[in-house]
Amino acid sequence: MDPEAERIHRKRQKESITMLGYVGDSEYGIPTRCPCGGGIIHEVRGKDEYDTHPGKRFFTCKNYEADGFHYRQPWVFGVQQELERLTKRLEEVELVINWVPEVNRKIERLEAEVKGLNGQVDKLIGEVYNLTVQVELLEKLCFD
């Protein structure tokens, strides 16, 4: 296969895979982009019969045509899925918040241990200094 044609083919495959990702992302929650790359508008298909009920709402691609390549999702489905996602995220945040006091206790305990270890290190440094002085004295006595 010609290297240039192969490069073009790979580029088209990558674009196709990217498009599949856009489609997958747009199928859940409140969409922000259509798979065609167009923006999403909030459309209200209204009926003139009712003054108080504005009509059915949709998340629609601004380039929407009924050809299957553009996105149109009922507003209720998108909002419901978004609420489910946010509820799940809130539950995860609650778990983290409930875990914070335990982490604080562990931090306090570790700080106390570090303080104790610092005291031991200071004590050992003093002992090393004393031993160094004693070694110097012994060297003077032995080699003088």
C-alpha positions in Angstrom: 0.0 0.0 0.0 1.2 3.5 -0.8 2.6 5.2 2.4 0.5 8.3 1.7 -2.7 6.4 1.2 -2.0 4.4 4.3 -1.5 7.6 6.4 -4.8 9.0 5.0 -6.5 5.7 5.8 -5.2 5.7 9.4 -6.2 9.3 9.8 -9.8 8.4 8.7 -9.8 5.5 11.1 -8.7 7.8 14.0 -11.5 10.3 13.1 -14.0 7.4 13.0 -12.9 6.2 16.5 -13.1 9.8 17.8 -16.6 10.1 16.4 -17.6 6.9 18.2 -16.3 8.4 21.4 -18.4 11.5 20.7 -21.5 9.4 20.1 -20.9 7.4 23.3 -20.4 10.6 25.3 -23.5 12.2 23.9 -25.7 9.3 24.7 -25.5 10.0 28.5 -26.5 13.0 30.5 -26.8 16.5 29.2 -25.0 16.6 25.8 -22.7 19.4 25.0 -21.7 18.4 21.5 -23.3 16.5 18.7 -21.3 13.7 17.1 -21.2 15.9 13.9 -19.2 18.4 16.0 -22.1 20.9 16.2 -23.3 22.6 19.3 -26.4 21.6 21.2 -29.3 24.0 21.6 -32.3 23.7 23.9 -35.3 23.3 21.7 -38.9 23.6 22.9 -41.5 22.1 20.5 -44.5 24.0 21.6 -48.2 23.8 21.1 -50.2 27.0 20.8 -53.1 25.3 22.5 -51.7 25.8 26.0 -50.6 29.0 27.6 -49.1 27.5 30.7 -47.4 24.4 29.2 -44.6 25.5 26.8 -44.3 22.1 25.1 -41.8 19.2 24.9 -38.1 20.1 25.4 -35.2 18.6 23.6 -31.4 18.8 23.5 -30.9 19.2 19.7 -27.9 19.6 17.4 -28.0 23.1 15.9 -27.4 21.4 12.5 -30.2 18.9 13.1 -31.8 17.1 10.2 -33.8 13.9 10.5 -31.0 11.9 8.7 -29.7 9.9 11.7 -26.4 11.8 11.8 -27.4 14.4 14.2 -28.4 14.3 17.8 -31.8 15.0 19.4 -32.5 13.8 23.0 -35.6 14.5 25.1 -34.7 17.0 27.8 -36.2 14.8 30.6 -33.8 11.9 29.8 -30.7 14.1 29.8 -31.6 15.8 33.0 -32.5 12.5 34.7 -29.2 10.9 33.7 -27.3 14.0 34.8 -29.0 13.9 38.2 -28.1 10.2 38.6 -24.5 11.0 37.8 -24.4 13.9 40.2 -26.1 11.8 42.9 -23.4 9.1 42.5 -20.7 11.7 42.7 -22.3 13.2 45.8 -22.3 9.8 47.5 -18.6 9.4 46.7 -17.9 12.9 48.2 -19.9 11.9 51.3 -17.7 8.9 51.8 -14.6 11.1 51.6 -16.0 13.6 54.0 -16.9 10.9 56.5 -13.3 9.5 56.2 -11.7 12.9 57.0 -11.9 12.7 60.9 -10.3 9.3 60.8 -7.5 10.6 58.6 -7.0 13.6 61.0 -6.7 11.2 63.9 -4.1 9.2 62.0 -2.2 12.4 61.2 -2.2 13.5 64.8 -0.9 10.1 65.9 1.8 10.2 63.2 2.8 13.7 64.3 3.2 12.5 67.9 5.3 9.5 66.7 7.5 11.9 64.7 7.9 14.1 67.7 9.0 11.1 69.8 11.3 9.9 67.0 12.9 13.3 66.8 13.6 13.2 70.5 15.3 9.8 70.1 17.3 11.1 67.1 18.5 14.0 69.2 19.4 11.7 72.0 21.3 9.4 69.6 23.1 12.4 68.1 24.3 13.4 71.6 25.5 9.8 72.2 27.4 9.7 68.9 29.0 13.0 69.9 30.0 11.6 73.3 31.4 8.5 71.6 33.3 10.6 69.1 34.9 12.6 72.0 35.8 9.4 73.8 37.4 7.9 70.6 39.5 11.1 70.2 40.6 10.8 73.7 41.5 7.1 73.3 43.4 7.9 70.1 45.4 10.5 71.9 46.2 8.1 74.7 47.1 5.2 72.4 49.1 7.0 69.8 50.8 9.7 71.8 
